[in-house]
Amino acid sequence: MTLRIVTQNVQHGAAAQNRWAALAAEIIDLQPQLVMLQEVDWLTNPAAIRAAEWDLGMRLLVAKSRHMPTAIAWDPDRLTLRDSHTDTHHKTWHGYCLASFDVAGIDLPVPLVAISAHLQPSSAAAAAIEAQIIGTRAYRYNGLGVTGVPTGSLSP
């Protein structure tokens, strides 16, 4: 069994600039079971979150942020949410979204931890410190984790 994981920086203004629908369609085409999103600035209320869940055909968890929210989407047929941390906006520049899952069809000794993060954009030194902080969060759940940090984006 495989687990397909996608990370995507949707970039600020994706909904307001009508880019979200095309991005969501490209994500769906990849058929992931786990998606880590960054810069989801419009996902600040329950109605917007429900609409994004509909767009992706997945469940969605959005973290609070002082600047740019992050989120994790998952296929509930493959992943069962165990725990989450979304009130992390005080720990790093943007905060991060953390979810731990049981994975159907894969016998794992510990839950899978997914962390969607966007590191401090104006300082490599600060970003390195944030990466260390975020990386240690997986160890809290016995060390089996994946972190989605953007390095580029899909171009619809």
C-alpha positions as a Python dict, from the first residue, in 0.01 Angstrom:
ca = {
    (1, 'M'): (0, 0, 0),
    (2, 'T'): (117, 349, -73),
    (3, 'L'): (17, 684, 66),
    (4, 'R'): (29, 977, -176),
    (5, 'I'): (120, 1306, -7),
    (6, 'V'): (112, 1653, -164),
    (7, 'T'): (229, 1986, -27),
    (8, 'Q'): (122, 2308, -196),
    (9, 'N'): (180, 2674, -123),
    (10, 'V'): (-137, 2819, -274),
    (11, 'Q'): (11, 3169, -234),
    (12, 'H'): (-167, 3461, -73),
    (13, 'G'): (-490, 3564, -244),
    (14, 'A'): (-568, 3233, -419),
    (15, 'A'): (-942, 3258, -356),
    (16, 'A'): (-973, 3633, -415),
    (17, 'Q'): (-776, 3603, -741),
    (18, 'N'): (-983, 3301, -853),
    (19, 'R'): (-680, 3067, -852),
    (20, 'W'): (-810, 2823, -591),
    (21, 'A'): (-1049, 2625, -816),
    (22, 'A'): (-771, 2543, -1066),
    (23, 'L'): (-527, 2455, -788),
    (24, 'A'): (-784, 2230, -621),
    (25, 'A'): (-849, 2057, -955),
    (26, 'E'): (-476, 1993, -1003),
    (27, 'I'): (-446, 1858, -650),
    (28, 'I'): (-743, 1625, -708),
    (29, 'D'): (-584, 1500, -1031),
    (30, 'L'): (-283, 1383, -825),
    (31, 'Q'): (-518, 1164, -613),
    (32, 'P'): (-347, 1230, -280),
    (33, 'Q'): (-463, 1092, 53),
    (34, 'L'): (-286, 1371, 245),
    (35, 'V'): (-243, 1735, 141),
    (36, 'M'): (-49, 2002, 329),
    (37, 'L'): (-139, 2357, 227),
    (38, 'Q'): (27, 2691, 300),
    (39, 'E'): (-94, 3051, 265),
    (40, 'V'): (-464, 2965, 285),
    (41, 'D'): (-556, 3318, 393),
    (42, 'W'): (-927, 3289, 302),
    (43, 'L'): (-987, 2980, 520),
    (44, 'T'): (-1069, 3180, 832),
    (45, 'N'): (-1433, 3084, 881),
    (46, 'P'): (-1629, 2757, 887),
    (47, 'A'): (-1817, 2826, 561),
    (48, 'A'): (-1492, 2876, 367),
    (49, 'I'): (-1345, 2562, 522),
    (50, 'R'): (-1652, 2357, 426),
    (51, 'A'): (-1631, 2491, 69),
    (52, 'A'): (-1262, 2396, 45),
    (53, 'E'): (-1342, 2049, 180),
    (54, 'W'): (-1602, 2016, -96),
    (55, 'D'): (-1354, 2139, -358),
    (56, 'L'): (-1094, 1881, -253),
    (57, 'G'): (-1331, 1599, -157),
    (58, 'M'): (-1139, 1572, 170),
    (59, 'R'): (-1162, 1672, 534),
    (60, 'L'): (-970, 1989, 625),
    (61, 'L'): (-802, 2125, 935),
    (62, 'V'): (-681, 2488, 940),
    (63, 'A'): (-435, 2635, 1189),
    (64, 'K'): (-452, 2983, 1335),
    (65, 'S'): (-186, 3222, 1214),
    (66, 'R'): (-67, 3576, 1272),
    (67, 'H'): (22, 3606, 903),
    (68, 'M'): (-63, 3316, 669),
    (69, 'P'): (-263, 3012, 783),
    (70, 'T'): (-159, 2658, 700),
    (71, 'A'): (-386, 2357, 663),
    (72, 'I'): (-397, 1980, 628),
    (73, 'A'): (-651, 1793, 416),
    (74, 'W'): (-698, 1417, 428),
    (75, 'D'): (-897, 1136, 276),
    (76, 'P'): (-1110, 1001, 564),
    (77, 'D'): (-1128, 659, 393),
    (78, 'R'): (-749, 618, 432),
    (79, 'L'): (-665, 835, 732),
    (80, 'T'): (-835, 857, 1071),
    (81, 'L'): (-757, 1173, 1267),
    (82, 'R'): (-618, 1095, 1613),
    (83, 'D'): (-507, 1435, 1737),
    (84, 'S'): (-438, 1785, 1609),
    (85, 'H'): (-274, 2111, 1705),
    (86, 'T'): (-394, 2425, 1530),
    (87, 'D'): (-327, 2689, 1796),
    (88, 'T'): (41, 2726, 1713),
    (89, 'H'): (53, 3084, 1584),
    (90, 'H'): (268, 3190, 1881),
    (91, 'K'): (537, 2924, 1822),
    (92, 'T'): (663, 3032, 1477),
    (93, 'W'): (621, 3329, 1241),
    (94, 'H'): (323, 3175, 1057),
    (95, 'G'): (236, 2896, 1298),
    (96, 'Y'): (185, 2544, 1168),
    (97, 'C'): (-89, 2284, 1137),
    (98, 'L'): (-24, 1943, 1295),
    (99, 'A'): (-240, 1632, 1269),
    (100, 'S'): (-171, 1273, 1370),
    (101, 'F'): (-342, 987, 1189),
    (102, 'D'): (-398, 616, 1187),
    (103, 'V'): (-345, 492, 831),
    (104, 'A'): (-587, 230, 695),
    (105, 'G'): (-418, -59, 517),
    (106, 'I'): (-71, 10, 658),
    (107, 'D'): (33, -145, 988),
    (108, 'L'): (231, 133, 1156),
    (109, 'P'): (369, 100, 1509),
    (110, 'V'): (286, 467, 1582),
    (111, 'P'): (55, 728, 1428),
    (112, 'L'): (164, 923, 1121),
    (113, 'V'): (220, 1288, 1206),
    (114, 'A'): (169, 1546, 932),
    (115, 'I'): (285, 1905, 977),
    (116, 'S'): (205, 2180, 729),
    (117, 'A'): (437, 2474, 781),
    (118, 'H'): (555, 2794, 619),
    (119, 'L'): (890, 2909, 752),
    (120, 'Q'): (995, 3265, 833),
    (121, 'P'): (1043, 3425, 489),
    (122, 'S'): (1281, 3708, 575),
    (123, 'S'): (1558, 3531, 764),
    (124, 'A'): (1735, 3204, 684),
    (125, 'A'): (1858, 3184, 1044),
    (126, 'A'): (1507, 3229, 1184),
    (127, 'A'): (1370, 2976, 934),
    (128, 'A'): (1632, 2721, 1045),
    (129, 'I'): (1528, 2763, 1407),
    (130, 'E'): (1162, 2725, 1310),
    (131, 'A'): (1244, 2408, 1113),
    (132, 'Q'): (1403, 2262, 1427),
    (133, 'I'): (1099, 2351, 1638),
    (134, 'I'): (858, 2204, 1384),
    (135, 'G'): (1068, 1891, 1332),
    (136, 'T'): (1064, 1808, 1701),
    (137, 'R'): (683, 1803, 1702),
    (138, 'A'): (687, 1468, 1519),
    (139, 'Y'): (907, 1321, 1792),
    (140, 'R'): (637, 1398, 2043),
    (141, 'Y'): (437, 1122, 1870),
    (142, 'N'): (728, 875, 1853),
    (143, 'G'): (896, 1014, 1544),
    (144, 'L'): (703, 896, 1238),
    (145, 'G'): (622, 1215, 1055),
    (146, 'V'): (614, 1415, 738),
    (147, 'T'): (650, 1791, 713),
    (148, 'G'): (522, 1992, 418),
    (149, 'V'): (720, 2312, 368),
    (150, 'P'): (680, 2489, 34),
    (151, 'T'): (960, 2523, -216),
    (152, 'G'): (744, 2606, -519),
    (153, 'S'): (389, 2582, -645),
    (154, 'L'): (170, 2433, -914),
    (155, 'S'): (93, 2675, -1192),
    (156, 'P'): (-269, 2644, -1305),
}
